[in-house]
Amino acid sequence: MESVGTSPFDLLIWAGTAISLLGLLGLVYCILRVSRAKRAEFDDEQMRAELKKVVPLNLGALFTSVLGLMMVIIGISLS
């Protein structure tokens, strides 16, 4: 019979899911921010400045999402 307790790997899976969703929210925020900048019809220099601000956020959100997915995969493979 299987035990009903929560294993550390289950916690790793759920923590990875939460971190991955946090990264996904960051990506959605970046998409919305660039979309707003496009609708505002900035000139070329203003658009470049806005995109330079968004790129580090986008990379950070992507890294967070990948890190969470790696945690999920490790948790699944070890459980």
C-alpha positions in Angstrom: 0.0 0.0 0.0 1.2 3.5 -0.8 2.0 6.0 1.9 -0.3 9.1 2.0 2.4 11.5 3.3 4.0 14.2 1.1 7.4 13.4 -0.2 10.1 16.1 -0.7 9.9 15.5 -4.4 6.2 16.4 -4.4 7.1 19.6 -2.7 9.8 20.2 -5.4 7.2 19.7 -8.1 4.8 22.2 -6.6 7.5 24.7 -5.8 8.7 24.4 -9.4 5.2 24.9 -10.7 4.8 28.1 -8.6 8.1 29.4 -9.8 7.3 28.6 -13.4 3.9 30.4 -13.2 5.7 33.4 -11.7 8.0 33.5 -14.7 5.0 33.1 -17.0 3.3 36.1 -15.4 6.6 38.1 -15.9 6.5 37.2 -19.6 2.9 38.3 -19.9 3.8 41.6 -18.2 6.6 42.2 -20.7 4.2 41.4 -23.6 1.7 43.9 -22.3 4.3 46.6 -21.7 5.6 46.3 -25.3 2.1 46.3 -26.6 1.3 49.5 -24.7 4.5 51.1 -26.1 3.5 50.1 -29.7 0.0 51.6 -29.2 1.5 54.8 -27.9 3.3 55.2 -31.2 6.6 56.4 -29.8 9.2 57.7 -32.1 12.2 55.4 -32.9 14.4 56.7 -30.0 11.6 56.4 -27.4 10.7 52.9 -28.6 14.3 51.8 -28.3 14.6 53.2 -24.8 11.4 51.3 -23.7 12.6 48.0 -25.3 16.0 48.4 -23.6 14.1 48.5 -20.3 12.0 45.5 -21.1 14.7 43.2 -22.3 16.3 42.5 -18.9 12.8 41.9 -17.4 12.0 39.5 -20.3 15.2 37.5 -19.8 14.7 37.3 -16.1 11.1 36.1 -16.5 12.3 33.5 -19.0 15.0 32.3 -16.7 12.6 32.0 -13.8 10.2 30.0 -15.9 12.9 27.7 -17.2 14.2 27.2 -13.6 10.7 26.3 -12.4 10.3 23.8 -15.2 13.6 22.2 -14.4 12.5 21.8 -10.8 9.3 20.1 -12.0 11.2 17.7 -14.3 13.7 16.9 -11.6 10.9 16.3 -9.0 9.1 14.0 -11.4 12.1 12.0 -12.4 13.2 11.5 -8.8 9.8 10.6 -7.3 
